[in-house]
């Protein structure tokens, strides 16, 4: 139970009636008493944004530092120190894969040709035999990343994806500490076990899709820096969309609608990529917008479906489990060599299951925040707001 000592001036007190505690509704009364979002809150919000922006620099910088760089095999007989990524001799020395030069294989020399004396002639290469790169690589541009500095290409690309996974393991370890130090779990597993399991899966899906979309934006046509910047920009309308619809149609339906929209956008991207690449990219950005909106709603929703005495712990626990999604997301680019749109379909599958599962959550809009486990379990029943008089602060 929430105990407020001493009594707050101006906050209406509810008289005791039988076994009903006077403290059950005081938290909602305080929220009403504080008033609406004003200048003080805006100032503090902007100040809090400064350290969060700095935190984002190292949280997502590996998307660029550990990104793969387009490359091809270095052809000893043809390449020189000043040759470029694209050259005429590639037509008879290197095969094409998905519209680009193969990154890890090239045609072998004919068996009767000696390597040392072979010239850069089409007749010297056997286009029916492929061998892996043995003489290094040529990069499409002079970009310095972990891959280019340490020669991590082809069979070693899994090492690049591990950078993002290890980064998120640190978040997995760190996030729950604050929540568990804030309050204790008590009997929550017994009382709210199914709801906690649902919430953990929903958090896993949101972190998996949110980070996965950002990571795979480098595969879109155009500059990967411009694409990533657009992904960040789309989070602004996504957040605004969330704040509007969750008050109009409720938390549960807003969360389901955003995640369903994200799923549909992701399914439409592969269907339109070949014929309408620009439209396909726009739909990809829309998927990022709706997934961001869904994530914003999820923070509100998670805070409202659990009781006061363990709200911080359960929010931290669900967020901790969600880190498994962000650990898995950096591995999704490894699916692209097998099927270009495999990550899209994987995100869509998890998004669809998440949207359906969200419908089993209780609706919390216009209901008092639960302060006990019993109130949290009975959220499906009406819990009217306490009467309170607003006063200026």
Buried (B, 14 or more C-beta within 10 A) or exposed (E): EBEBEEEEEEBBEBEEEEEEBEBBBBBBBBBBBBEEEEEEEEEEEEEEEEEEEEEEEEBBEBBBEBBBBBBBBBBBBBBEEEEEBEBEBBEBBBEEEEEEBBBBBBBBBEEEBEEEEBEBEEEBBBEEEBEEBEEEBBBBEEEEBBBBEEEBBBEEBEEBBBBBBEBBBEBBEEBBEEBBEEBEEEEBEEBBEEBBBBBBBBBBBBBBBBBBBBBBBBBBEEEBEEBBEBBBEBBEBBBBBBEEBBEEEBBBBBBBBBBBBBBBBBBBBBEBBEEEEEEBBBBBBBBBBBBBBBBBBBBBBBBBBBBBBBBBBBBBBBBBBBBBBBBBBBBBBBBBBEEEBBBBBBBBBBBBBBBEBBEEBBBBBEBBBBBBBEBBBEBEEEBEBBEBEEEEE
